[in-house]
Amino acid sequence: MLTKRMRLTIEHIFEEIAVADYERLYFDEAFNDALGRELKLGRHLVRLERTDKRIVRHVCYEPAREPGHAIDQAYGSNKASFVEELEYDVAARRGTWRTIPNRWADRVRNAGTIELGAAPKGTRRTVHADIAVRAFGFGGIVERMVAAEIQKSYEATTAFTRAWLARAPH
């Protein structure tokens, strides 16, 4: 039985960058490799397909964590990793995503959307996430942990992106 779903919305504005330019950056492999190194995500591109209508990207991540992190305690000697699958509609500037953990994939559902749109001074990125964990007695705790990790990841990604944009030649 699934616990109640936890919903999360994260929104950031990137100033001085048009939506099309942000979209190119978001799917740029050099940028994403640098981001993965900066955030210690152990990023490995599994699949990337581009057409005029859609972009499909699957990436495997094996985040480095501080020793004693709760996730590592739960995983024992195995490393926690996940695959993020994203299918992005170029015309709508909207993608649907889901993550598949290497453990408990049948018990953890983490999926949502990412939308890019114009903002008064740049680009707005909005991420919606639905998190559901089926675990008797502590599913809600795990959902809150996953939500906190997602929030932390997007805050770090935003800081990195803004620094990258500040260094970019104009």
N, C-alpha and C positions, 0 to 999 in steps of 0.2 A: 504494500500500500504506500502510495506517495504521500509525503507530508504536503502541507500547503505550499504552493509555489512562492518563492521570493522573487519579487520584481525589482529591477534596478534600472535607473535611467542616469546616464552620465553625458553631460554636454559641455563642450569646450568651443571657444571661438579662437580662430587663428587669424590674426590681423595682418593686413597687407598681402594677402594671397588670395587669388581668385579660386573659385571652386574647381575649375578644370586643372589648374596648377597644383592644388592640394591633392586632387585625385591622382594625378601623375606621380606625385611624391609618395602617396600612400601605397602605390603599387610598384614603386621603384625598388629593385632588388638591392642596389648598393645602399640605399637609405635603410632598408629593412635589415640588412646584414649588420650595419653599424648600430642600429637600434638594438638588435639582439645581443650584440657584444656588450653594449653599454649596460643593458638591463640584466646581463648574465642569464640569458634565456636558453642557451644551447640550441639555437634555431637551425633547422634543417628543412629546406624546401623539398616537398614531396611531389607536388604537382602545380603547374602553372599553365593555364590555357587562356588565351586572349582572342576574342573576336571583336567586331565592331559593336556587338550587342551585349556581351557579357564577359566577365573575368571570373575564372574559377581558380582559387588558390588553396592548397592544402599545405600546412606547415606543421612539422613535429617540433615540439618544444620540450626541453628537459631543464627546467629552471634550477639554477644553483641556489641552495638555501643555507641559512645559518645552521650550524650543527644544533640538533635538539629541536628543530622546528616541528610543530605538531603533525604536519603532513608526513614528514620523514619517520616520526614515531609510529604513525599508523601504517606506513608502507614497510617498515622493518628495514632489511638490507637492500631492498629494491629501490631504485630511483623513481621518484614521481615524474611522470611525463604525460603529455597529452598531444593530440592532433587537433588543430583548428582547421575546420573546413569552412570556406567562404565562397558563396556564389553571389556575384555582384552584377546588378542590372545597370549597364552604363547609361542608358537613357533616363532611367528613374533616379540614378545616383543613390541607389539603395541596395544594400547587400543583406543576405541572410547568412547567419553563421551558426555553427555549433562546435563545441569542443568534446572530444572523446578521450577520457582519461585511460591510461594504460591499466589501471586497476578499477574495479567496481563500475565498469561502463554500463552494466545492467541496472545499477542503482543510482547513478548520478546523471542528471540531465541538465545541461548548461547550453542554452541556445538563445538567439536573439537576432537583432537587426542593427545595422549601422547605416546612417543616412548622412549625406553631405548636402549642404544647402548654403545659399548666399546669406551673409550677415551684413549689417550696415558697413562694416569696415573690413570684411574678409570672408572667411568661410566658417560655417557652423558644422561641427561633427557631433551627431547625437547617436549614442549607443543605448539600445534597450536590451536588457538581459532577463531571461526567465531561468531561475535556478530551482531545481527540485531534487531532493535526495530521499531515497527510500531506505531508511535505516531506523528500525524501531528504537525509540527512546532518545536518539541523538541526531536525527536527520536535520532538525532545525539549527542545531549548533553547527553542523557541517555546512549548511546553506549559508549561514552568516559568515563562516570562514571563507567560503568561495566568493561571496559578494565582496568581502573586504579585500581579498586578493585581486579581484577584477578592478575594483576602485583604485587600489594602490598601483596596479599596472598601468591603468589609463592616466593617472596623474603623472607617473614617471614618463610615460610615452609622450604626454603633452609637453612636459618640461624639455625633454630631449628634442622634440619637433620644433619647439620655439627657438631653442638654441641653434639648431641646424639652420633654420630659416634666417636667423640673425647673422649667421656666418656666410650665407649664400650671397654670391655677387648679384647686384641689382642692375 
